[in-house]
């Protein structure tokens, strides 16, 4: 896959569809690589008449790693956040939003439909707020406004994801943990079978296992805090998609996001958790496609 130099880092990316078509920029979430946007999902989205770009966030996949920066303790970050104590992080979600804008610059894309999932939705919100002239539409999927009053993750999910992570790089231990993660946060109505979960987590581990990036992403999320004021300044047409049964970022986060963006459309999907089950691809792709077409097609 190609790389682009953007915002003083190198970003690994992949493009689908005709470069002359309107661009959809896909931004993935916490510690996730570009392959978390499945290739077939991207191809089906591009078939609607778009150039679809997926990329590795900083500290994931083959994009620049911040090895020289201190890796914060996730437990310490969450403890300090709970007590409202200041935290120091090597970079912020706004830096990651600048990465996204820089990638568009590097690829000579003037404007794009920006789609983000989970932490990627938070980054997409920051891109849209900071670069209104670059965003034709925003789609925020299974994300949140970040306000402290909103409910947090299911305790079982939180303990597994943030406290029970393997401390080493044993392949089988990491794969087993990540398989359990998919099981815990997935969509109750669309469970992922064990064979598929193993395949997904094995491919991800073998492509790039980099737990320090996960910890630094957690720090960036906590540091970003409440985005309500930034959301209220967004003028781009906005679509918020959220699963009713999301155990990691509860539905209230999506509702609050839509509430604070003027004119935002909220789509709640029954049976959906915190993933993109293949059974829901047609609906999610159709929602993104219709929203983009209604918002304009400049690129």
QUIGIJO-V664568 format. One record per pair of residues at least 6 apart in sequence whose C-alpha atoms are under 8 Angstrom apart, sorted by sequence separation. I is the first residue (numbers start at 1). J is the second residue. If there is no record, write none. Layout:
i:I j:J
i:I j:J
//
This chain:
i:4 j:10
i:5 j:11
i:28 j:34
i:46 j:52
i:56 j:62
i:57 j:63
i:58 j:64
i:59 j:65
i:80 j:86
i:81 j:87
i:104 j:110
i:115 j:121
i:116 j:122
i:128 j:134
i:186 j:192
i:244 j:250
i:245 j:251
i:258 j:264
i:3 j:10
i:4 j:11
i:27 j:34
i:45 j:52
i:56 j:63
i:58 j:65
i:59 j:66
i:80 j:87
i:104 j:111
i:116 j:123
i:128 j:135
i:166 j:173
i:244 j:251
i:258 j:265
i:3 j:11
i:4 j:12
i:28 j:36
i:58 j:66
i:116 j:124
i:127 j:135
i:166 j:174
i:183 j:191
i:243 j:251
i:258 j:266
i:3 j:12
i:4 j:13
i:28 j:37
i:43 j:52
i:115 j:124
i:165 j:174
i:183 j:192
i:242 j:251
i:2 j:12
i:3 j:13
i:42 j:52
i:77 j:87
i:114 j:124
i:128 j:138
i:182 j:192
i:1 j:12
i:2 j:13
i:26 j:37
i:166 j:177
i:255 j:266
i:1 j:13
i:2 j:14
i:165 j:177
i:242 j:254
i:254 j:266
i:1 j:14
i:125 j:138
i:241 j:254
i:114 j:128
i:124 j:138
i:240 j:254
i:124 j:139
i:125 j:140
i:179 j:194
i:182 j:197
i:124 j:140
i:37 j:54
i:72 j:89
i:240 j:257
i:121 j:139
i:122 j:140
i:179 j:197
i:240 j:258
i:121 j:140
i:179 j:198
i:239 j:258
i:34 j:54
i:70 j:90
i:121 j:141
i:161 j:181
i:238 j:258
i:13 j:34
i:34 j:55
i:69 j:90
i:114 j:135
i:121 j:142
i:122 j:143
i:160 j:181
i:33 j:55
i:34 j:56
i:111 j:133
i:112 j:134
i:113 j:135
i:114 j:136
i:118 j:140
i:121 j:143
i:122 j:144
i:176 j:198
i:179 j:201
i:33 j:56
i:34 j:57
i:111 j:134
i:112 j:135
i:113 j:136
i:114 j:137
i:115 j:138
i:116 j:139
i:117 j:140
i:118 j:141
i:120 j:143
i:121 j:144
i:122 j:145
i:175 j:198
i:178 j:201
i:238 j:261
i:32 j:56
i:33 j:57
i:110 j:134
i:111 j:135
i:112 j:136
i:113 j:137
i:114 j:138
i:115 j:139
i:116 j:140
i:117 j:141
i:118 j:142
i:119 j:143
i:157 j:181
i:240 j:264
i:242 j:266
i:244 j:268
i:32 j:57
i:111 j:136
i:112 j:137
i:113 j:138
i:114 j:139
i:115 j:140
i:116 j:141
i:117 j:142
i:118 j:143
i:238 j:263
i:239 j:264
i:240 j:265
i:241 j:266
i:242 j:267
i:243 j:268
i:244 j:269
i:245 j:270
i:249 j:274
i:16 j:42
i:17 j:43
i:24 j:50
i:26 j:52
i:97 j:123
i:101 j:127
i:113 j:139
i:115 j:141
i:117 j:143
i:118 j:144
i:175 j:201
i:231 j:257
i:235 j:261
i:237 j:263
i:238 j:264
i:239 j:265
i:240 j:266
i:241 j:267
i:242 j:268
i:243 j:269
i:244 j:270
i:245 j:271
i:246 j:272
i:247 j:273
i:248 j:274
i:16 j:43
i:22 j:49
i:23 j:50
i:24 j:51
i:25 j:52
i:26 j:53
i:27 j:54
i:28 j:55
i:33 j:60
i:34 j:61
i:96 j:123
i:97 j:124
i:100 j:127
i:157 j:184
i:175 j:202
i:234 j:261
i:235 j:262
i:237 j:264
i:238 j:265
i:239 j:266
i:240 j:267
i:241 j:268
i:242 j:269
i:243 j:270
i:244 j:271
i:245 j:272
i:246 j:273
i:247 j:274
i:21 j:49
i:22 j:50
i:23 j:51
i:24 j:52
i:25 j:53
i:26 j:54
i:27 j:55
i:28 j:56
i:31 j:59
i:32 j:60
i:33 j:61
i:157 j:185
i:232 j:260
i:233 j:261
i:234 j:262
i:239 j:267
i:241 j:269
i:243 j:271
i:244 j:272
i:245 j:273
i:246 j:274
i:17 j:46
i:21 j:50
i:22 j:51
i:23 j:52
i:24 j:53
i:25 j:54
i:26 j:55
i:28 j:57
i:31 j:60
i:93 j:122
i:94 j:123
i:97 j:126
i:98 j:127
i:228 j:257
i:231 j:260
i:232 j:261
i:243 j:272
i:244 j:273
i:245 j:274
i:16 j:46
i:17 j:47
i:21 j:51
i:23 j:53
i:27 j:57
i:93 j:123
i:97 j:127
i:101 j:131
i:175 j:205
i:231 j:261
i:232 j:262
i:242 j:272
i:243 j:273
i:18 j:49
i:19 j:50
i:20 j:51
i:174 j:205
i:229 j:260
i:243 j:274
i:17 j:49
i:18 j:50
i:19 j:51
i:94 j:126
i:228 j:260
i:17 j:50
i:18 j:51
i:93 j:126
i:94 j:127
i:101 j:134
i:17 j:51
i:171 j:205
i:16 j:51
i:17 j:52
i:15 j:51
i:16 j:52
i:15 j:52
i:16 j:53
i:15 j:53
i:58 j:96
i:14 j:53
i:15 j:54
i:57 j:96
i:13 j:53
i:14 j:54
i:169 j:209
i:13 j:54
i:14 j:55
i:13 j:55
i:12 j:55
i:13 j:56
i:11 j:55
i:12 j:56
i:11 j:56
i:11 j:57
i:11 j:58
i:9 j:58
i:12 j:61
i:239 j:288
i:12 j:62
i:11 j:62
i:12 j:63
i:11 j:63
i:239 j:291
i:10 j:63
i:11 j:64
i:9 j:63
i:10 j:64
i:9 j:64
i:188 j:245
i:187 j:245
i:237 j:295
i:187 j:246
i:3 j:63
i:186 j:246
i:185 j:246
i:185 j:247
i:184 j:247
i:185 j:248
i:148 j:225
i:146 j:224
i:147 j:225
i:148 j:226
i:146 j:225
i:147 j:226
i:146 j:226
i:147 j:227
i:145 j:226
i:146 j:227
i:147 j:228
i:190 j:271
i:145 j:227
i:146 j:228
i:189 j:271
i:190 j:272
i:145 j:228
i:188 j:271
i:189 j:272
i:187 j:271
i:188 j:272
i:187 j:272
i:188 j:273
i:192 j:277
i:23 j:109
i:145 j:231
i:186 j:272
i:187 j:273
i:191 j:277
i:25 j:112
i:27 j:114
i:29 j:116
i:75 j:162
i:186 j:273
i:187 j:274
i:190 j:277
i:23 j:111
i:24 j:112
i:25 j:113
i:26 j:114
i:27 j:115
i:28 j:116
i:29 j:117
i:30 j:118
i:74 j:162
i:75 j:163
i:185 j:273
i:186 j:274
i:187 j:275
i:23 j:112
i:24 j:113
i:25 j:114
i:26 j:115
i:27 j:116
i:28 j:117
i:29 j:118
i:30 j:119
i:74 j:163
i:185 j:274
i:186 j:275
i:190 j:279
i:9 j:99
i:22 j:112
i:23 j:113
i:24 j:114
i:25 j:115
i:26 j:116
i:27 j:117
i:28 j:118
i:29 j:119
i:30 j:120
i:157 j:247
i:158 j:248
i:185 j:275
i:187 j:277
i:7 j:98
i:22 j:113
i:24 j:115
i:28 j:119
i:29 j:120
i:157 j:248
i:186 j:277
i:7 j:99
i:11 j:103
i:28 j:120
i:29 j:121
i:6 j:99
i:27 j:120
i:28 j:121
i:154 j:247
i:182 j:275
i:27 j:121
i:153 j:247
i:154 j:248
i:7 j:102
i:153 j:248
i:6 j:102
i:7 j:103
i:27 j:123
i:152 j:248
i:153 j:249
i:6 j:103
i:27 j:124
i:152 j:249
i:153 j:250
i:5 j:103
i:138 j:236
i:140 j:238
i:142 j:240
i:152 j:250
i:4 j:103
i:6 j:105
i:137 j:236
i:138 j:237
i:139 j:238
i:140 j:239
i:141 j:240
i:142 j:241
i:143 j:242
i:151 j:250
i:6 j:106
i:136 j:236
i:137 j:237
i:138 j:238
i:139 j:239
i:140 j:240
i:141 j:241
i:142 j:242
i:5 j:106
i:129 j:230
i:135 j:236
i:136 j:237
i:137 j:238
i:138 j:239
i:139 j:240
i:140 j:241
i:141 j:242
i:142 j:243
i:151 j:252
i:4 j:106
i:119 j:221
i:129 j:231
i:132 j:234
i:139 j:241
i:150 j:252
i:151 j:253
i:4 j:107
i:132 j:235
i:150 j:253
i:126 j:230
i:129 j:233
i:132 j:236
i:142 j:246
i:125 j:230
i:129 j:234
i:144 j:249
i:125 j:231
i:128 j:234
i:143 j:249
i:142 j:249
i:146 j:253
i:128 j:236
i:144 j:252
i:145 j:253
i:142 j:251
i:144 j:253
i:145 j:254
i:143 j:253
i:144 j:254
i:142 j:253
i:143 j:254
i:145 j:256
i:142 j:254
i:144 j:256
i:145 j:257
i:141 j:254
i:144 j:257
i:143 j:257
i:91 j:216
i:90 j:216
i:89 j:216
i:92 j:219
i:93 j:220
i:92 j:220
i:93 j:221
i:91 j:220
i:92 j:221
i:89 j:219
i:94 j:224
i:89 j:220
i:92 j:223
i:93 j:224
i:118 j:249
i:87 j:219
i:92 j:224
i:142 j:274
i:89 j:223
i:87 j:223
i:71 j:212
i:74 j:215
i:77 j:218
i:81 j:222
i:73 j:215
i:77 j:219
i:72 j:215
i:71 j:215
i:72 j:216
i:74 j:218
i:78 j:222
i:71 j:216
i:74 j:219
i:77 j:222
i:61 j:207
i:62 j:208
i:61 j:208
i:66 j:213
i:72 j:219
i:60 j:208
i:61 j:209
i:65 j:213
i:61 j:210
i:139 j:288
i:60 j:210
i:59 j:210
i:59 j:212
i:60 j:213
i:59 j:213
i:137 j:291
i:58 j:213
i:59 j:214
i:137 j:292
i:136 j:292
i:137 j:295
i:136 j:295
i:136 j:296
i:136 j:297
i:136 j:298
i:35 j:204
i:33 j:204
i:113 j:292
i:31 j:211
i:31 j:213
i:31 j:214
i:30 j:214
i:31 j:217
i:112 j:298
i:30 j:217
i:111 j:298
i:112 j:299
i:30 j:218
i:111 j:299
i:110 j:299
i:109 j:299
i:41 j:281
i:45 j:285
i:44 j:285
i:48 j:289
i:41 j:285
i:45 j:289
i:22 j:297
i:22 j:298
i:23 j:299
i:22 j:299
i:21 j:299
i:20 j:299
//
